């Protein structure tokens, strides 16, 4: 039996897609750690993971740009960066 999808509809993963998926995994891991109480949201490690995840997702948008996603990730990265800067000044 043949696949219902035409060959062009098959999944192909680029390095930008892989970067975006890694970014999503980092953000979800940081969020899960915060929600479960295993990670303090204001700790540098959590902030760095959030910043890295956001930047990876932003990088992935170079392949297929999406303005709402870019706005969310810029905001997320900015909040994490401000948190890291504030922590470094203490």
N, C-alpha and C positions, 0 to 999 in steps of 0.2 A: 504494500500500500504506500502511495506517495504522500509526502508532507503537504498539508494544505497551504503552507506559506510558500510564496515564490522564493527562489534562491536569494534575491536581494533583501529579503526580510529576515534573514538569518542573523543571529547576534555576532557582531564582531567587536572585540574589545581593543580600544586603542590605549596608548599609555596615558592619554588625558582621562579616559574613562577609568582606568585603574587608579590614577591619582585621586579622582573624585570619589571613588568607592572607598579608598583608604581614608580620605577625609571624613566621609560619612561614618565609617567605623570608629574613628577617633572621637568624633563628636558624640556619638551614641554611647561609647564606653565612658566618656567623661560625664555625660548626663546620668547614665545608670549609676555610676559610682557616687555621684552627688545625691541622687534620689534615695539610694539605699544607705546613705550615711557612711560609706566607706572612704569617700574623698570629700574634703572641705573645698567648696567652690572657690574660695579666695586663696587657696594655696598655689604657689608658683607652678607646681607640676600640673595641676588641673587647668590653670590658665594657659600654660604652654601647650597642652594637648588641644585645648579649644582653639587657640590661635593657629596651630599647625593644621588642624582639621579644616578650619575655615579657609586658610590659604590654599590648601590642596583642592578644595571644592572650587574656589575661585579660579585656580589654574585650569581645572577641567572645563570651565565655561568658555575657555578660548576655542574649544572645538565646536560647541554649539551654544551660543550665547543665549542667556535667559535673564532679562533685566530683574524680575522679582527675586530670583535666586541670588543674583549678584548683590542686590541691595541688602538682603538678609545676611549674606556672608561678610560683606564689608562691615555691617553693623556688629556682627558677632566677633569678627577679628578686632575691630576697634575697641570693643568692651574688654576683650581679653588683653589687648595690648595696654590699655589704660590700667587695668588691674596689675599687670606685670610691672609697669613703670611705678605705680604707687607702692608696690611691695618693695621694689628695689630702693626707693627713697627712704624707707623706714630705717 
